[in-house]
Amino acid sequence: MTVSLYVGNLPFSIDQAGLEALFAPYGEVVSANVISDRETGRSRGFGFVEMEDSAARTAISSLDGREHNGRTLRVNEAQKRDNHSGGNGGGGGRSRRY
């Protein structure tokens, strides 16, 4: 089973290959994605890595809180997004006429 990891406080200079290389010593990296700004293409300073469960646990304990290129990494299991919450919620105004 694979686990998705959230990786925060990444150096803005890191790319997908660099993120994968950072996690590779802890096990096989299934995928690595650095999240970038849609308009500028610049890294937003976080990303996601997918690894096998045991490798992911090792990576978390080894990398969370570790400094990398002057930034202290935050690594933990990614939280599942709930597609039913947040977003475009409307409402507020009354549409009934009295």
C-alpha positions as CSV (number, residue, x, y, z in Angstrom):
1,M,0.0,0.0,0.0
2,T,1.3,3.5,-0.8
3,V,1.1,6.6,1.4
4,S,1.0,10.2,0.2
5,L,3.2,12.5,2.1
6,Y,2.9,16.3,2.5
7,V,6.3,18.0,2.3
8,G,6.2,21.6,3.5
9,N,8.7,24.5,3.7
10,L,10.6,23.3,0.7
11,P,13.3,25.6,-0.8
12,F,11.7,27.5,-3.7
13,S,14.6,26.2,-5.9
14,I,13.6,22.5,-5.6
15,D,12.0,20.8,-8.6
16,Q,10.4,17.4,-9.0
17,A,13.7,15.6,-9.6
18,G,15.2,17.2,-6.5
19,L,12.2,16.3,-4.4
20,E,12.4,12.7,-5.6
21,A,16.2,12.6,-4.9
22,L,15.6,13.9,-1.3
23,F,13.3,11.0,-0.6
24,A,15.0,8.2,-2.6
25,P,17.4,7.1,0.2
26,Y,14.4,6.0,2.2
27,G,12.7,3.8,-0.4
28,E,11.2,3.8,-3.8
29,V,9.4,7.0,-4.7
30,V,6.2,6.2,-6.6
31,S,5.6,9.9,-7.4
32,A,7.0,13.3,-6.4
33,N,5.2,16.6,-7.2
34,V,6.3,20.2,-6.3
35,I,3.2,22.4,-6.4
36,S,3.7,25.6,-8.4
37,D,1.8,28.8,-8.8
38,R,-0.4,28.7,-11.9
39,E,0.4,32.2,-13.1
40,T,4.2,32.4,-12.4
41,G,5.2,28.7,-12.5
42,R,7.2,29.4,-9.3
43,S,7.2,26.8,-6.6
44,R,4.8,27.4,-3.8
45,G,7.1,25.8,-1.2
46,F,5.4,22.5,-0.8
47,G,4.8,19.3,-2.5
48,F,3.7,15.7,-2.3
49,V,5.6,12.4,-2.4
50,E,4.0,8.9,-2.7
51,M,5.9,6.0,-1.3
52,E,5.3,2.5,0.1
53,D,4.0,2.6,3.7
54,S,7.1,1.4,5.5
55,A,9.4,3.7,3.4
56,A,7.1,6.6,4.0
57,R,7.2,6.1,7.8
58,T,11.0,6.0,7.7
59,A,11.1,9.2,5.5
60,I,8.8,11.0,7.9
61,S,10.9,10.2,11.0
62,S,14.1,11.0,9.1
63,L,13.2,14.2,7.3
64,D,10.5,16.0,9.4
65,G,12.3,18.9,11.1
66,R,15.5,18.4,9.2
67,E,17.1,21.4,7.5
68,H,17.5,21.4,3.8
69,N,19.0,24.3,1.9
70,G,18.4,26.6,4.8
71,R,14.7,25.6,5.4
72,T,13.3,23.3,8.1
73,L,11.2,20.6,6.3
74,R,7.8,19.6,7.5
75,V,6.9,16.1,6.5
76,N,3.8,14.2,7.4
77,E,1.1,12.0,6.0
78,A,-1.1,14.0,3.6
79,Q,-4.6,14.6,4.7
80,K,-7.3,13.4,2.3
81,R,-9.2,16.3,0.7
82,D,-12.9,16.3,1.3
83,N,-14.5,17.2,-2.1
84,H,-17.8,18.0,-0.4
85,S,-16.6,20.9,1.8
86,G,-15.5,24.4,1.1
87,G,-15.5,25.8,-2.3
88,N,-18.1,27.9,-4.0
89,G,-20.8,27.9,-1.2
90,G,-23.4,30.4,-2.1
91,G,-26.3,31.7,-0.1
92,G,-26.6,34.5,2.2
93,G,-29.2,36.6,0.4
94,R,-32.9,36.0,0.4
95,S,-34.6,35.3,-2.8
96,R,-38.2,35.1,-1.6
97,R,-40.6,38.0,-2.1
98,Y,-43.1,38.8,0.6
